[in-house]
């Protein structure tokens, strides 16, 4: 019988086997953590150690990594971190899980970064699940600077078991605003960034786009079989989580665990091109945060509504498409895309899905990014944008925008007129 991962390892470039040990057949979850110049990894592992017990066993793969151009002092620190990880692994220091550390160095400049490290660890997780013939084994992505809820493993295990059709789950989060660990400036800046993250997902949800979920590297889990089906994690130096999850979205069902399971660090950083660290640094330097104009999401809502209509009628009427979309895509190009979709899909659900495969999350980001300060829809202050979105969702006015966005994002239900089906 062909192993579920055999095609993946023959078709895609992957690392050789990293660990010779055979996993126990009771292993149900493998956590993968990239680690670069980050001694906070031991705090992260300690929080995993303190989680509640589950029916299955766990492994944690830590990928300490550096590139060919990594400064010598960071390479040295990485080696010190790895030495301590290895010593803890060999002494079975952690009882809640089996620790599997690995160090990879001198990675080429082209691929060095968090994406390559995450892929290396997740590929190895697949290999270990393949060794015990467990395609439903859960691979969980976490970061070296993130703490977890005590219910972390229990919630992940229960949600995957109770929703067998869901091959992927994203997890809710809240940045760690511990004033002992982080400065007041870092915390306040990160609150603005977290408002934006929730604003973006909720604004996208209001458009009726079918794939609305957080894309945070420390906040998702995927079945091994789904991981290989989509071709694995891309080797990107940032945003690998966004690309991976949105490649998966049309192929499977992505669920959301509404419980806050992960507490990412709010610290400033420039180790990745975008994400929490660079955003916090930018906010602290500029004392404000500009985000996509909320009115652009209302344009997208009208556009996606028109796609549903185009997918269920023989006629092609571009007059129902917002002018801003036509200007961005180009009238001839838009017609070409729609006609190509019609040639390859029947009217109804199939055509709708094909149209959304063309006008996907990558299209959305490009469209949003095309509007600068000189455009008709310039970026807005994050508080102003979030306030308008809360009003759209019929949330009562409040001075605590952060708390209101958090509660709305965690809510199971929205006002009926705005709930997306």
Secondary structure, DSSP 4 states (H G I P E B T S, - for coil): ---TTHHHHHHS--PPP---SPPPTTEEEEEEEEESS-TTHHHHHHHHHTSPP-SSEEEEEEEEEEETT--HHHHHHHHHHHHHHHHHHHTT--SSSEEEEEEEEEE-TTT-SHHHHHHHHHHHHHHHHHHTT-TTPEEEEEETT-EE-TTHHHHHHHHHHH-TTEEEEEEEE--B--TTTS-HHHHHHHHHHHHHHHHHHHHHHHTT-S------TTSEEEEHHHHHHTT-----SS-HHHHHHHHHHTTSEEEEEEEEEEE-B-----SSSSSHHHHHHHHHHHSS-EE--HHHHHHHHHHHHHHHHHTT-S---GGGS-HHHHHHH-HHHHHHHHHHHHHHS-TTHHHHHHHHHHS-HHHHHHHHHT--TTSTT--EEHHHHHHHHHHHTTPPP-S-HHHHHHHHHH-S---GGG---
